[in-house]
Amino acid sequence: MVLENLSNSLKETLKKVARAIFVDSKLIDELIKDIQRALLQADVNVQLVFDLSKRIKERALDEKTPSVISKKEHLINIVYEELVKFLGENKTEININKKPTKIMLIGLLGNGKSSTAGKLAKYFKNRGKKVCLIQLDVYRPSSLEQLQVLGESIGVDVFGDEGEKNALKIYKKFQKNFYKYDLVIVDTAGRHALDKELINEIEELNRYIKPDERILVIGADIGQGSKEQAEQFHKSCNITGIIVTKIDGTAKGGGALTGAAVSNAPIKFLSVGEKIDDLEEFNPKGFVGRLLGMGDLESLLEKAKLAIDEEKTKKLSKNLMEGRFDLIDLYEQMNSMRKIGPLSKILDMIPGVGGLGIPKEFLDNQEGKLDKWKILMNSMNKEELENPDIIDTSRAERIAKGSGCKPEEVRELLKQYKQSKKVIKLMKGTSDPAKLMKKFKGKLPKGFKI
């Protein structure tokens, strides 16, 4: 989960509001203290925390509750709206509207600029853009090799010169090649700390390259030092956006959020994992929704659109509407789900589900079952996949032996398939959500796992 400790603290705070009998000044004071404590423990800048909590308190005490919602719902909505404003309010996209569009990545050493460059390249390549990368880090050993490996893995050209120690000369050397690309991503050097040499180099590159986007890459583990970093980089090259990395780890994360607030530069992406596809556009409303357990349906749909094969989806939809469902359909569903991401991340994005507090151990167990079931299906022949009802004891033993699993695991898969098939039959010929809910009422198979 994104910023798990902060999220858990804020969810507990809102549960107090939901359980309260009355909304009075005492409850509001407790809410403010809890929010301040949660944000300060997450390394958000002290002054920013007090400014934010002051706005929440003023609105909670002064605003009249709309007639269509309760006072508790209004109070929770105020917290949501002010956190969204704190994080930039609206989603800000990187527009590739000229050729070539140039993005320059800047930041300190160890914040993940090179891996972020690769993720950005994959992100825009997936959206039909012709992308190249150029490595201008002349200090870190193997920096060019790292970028070349990333570029090769996603089919993107990489430029650089390991023998040249002047970053600007490297850029000038390859500049004539850039006009055939839609997007040029420039990876620059970092240091362990801000110093005059680093700032001078960034300013020189910025003046010559004239990048369309100047993106500060900042780690979620940076802490209170983020304020100074963001202010200095903004002063040197007027940063236009921020990418927060390491958001999936144990880092508190508030420092990176502080960097965005003090520079007035919007967070544009979150790096949410180590894989090349683990990059999400930052949507303040969806992000706060996940923090508070309200979900982020927009991001989930965006991920699903990229992960799901259109032709296979049409076939599956046709089967569902006709009430047909076999193990091949179940296999395709599982493959699509795994492309979207881990089960815990998917559930966090579904409105209402992220706040249920489903134990991580349970989700990890379900993930393990999905992996096991895929192995089992790979040991089945086409006839068994298309007609699982023919799988008897001898076939189950053969499948288990061929996959290195146990016969009872084959039976568990078949049980899940039969339960899913019963649900599919209930859905036959019905696409209206209200009608579906009426059909499901009291008819879902006992123990069915959604």
Secondary structure by P-SEA (a helix, b strand, c coil): ccaaaaaaaaaaaaaaaaacccccaaaaaaaaaaaaaaaaaacccaaaaaaaaaaaaaaaacccccccccaaaaaaaaaaaaaaaaaccbbbbbccccccbbbbbbbcccccaaaaaaaaaaaaaaaccbbbbbbccccccaaaaaaaaaaaaabbbbbbbcccccaaaaaaacccccccccbbbbbbbbcccccaaaaaaaaaaaaacccccbbbbbbcccccaaaaaaaaaaaaccccbbbbccccccccaaaaaaaaaaaccccccccccccccccccccaaaaaaaaaccccaaaaaaaaaacccaaaaaaaaaaaaaccccaaaaaaaaaaaaaaccaaaaaaaccccccccccaaaaaaaaaaaaaaaaaaaacccccccccccccaaaaaaaaaaacccaaaaaaaaaaaaaaaaaaaaacccccaaaaaaaacccccccccc
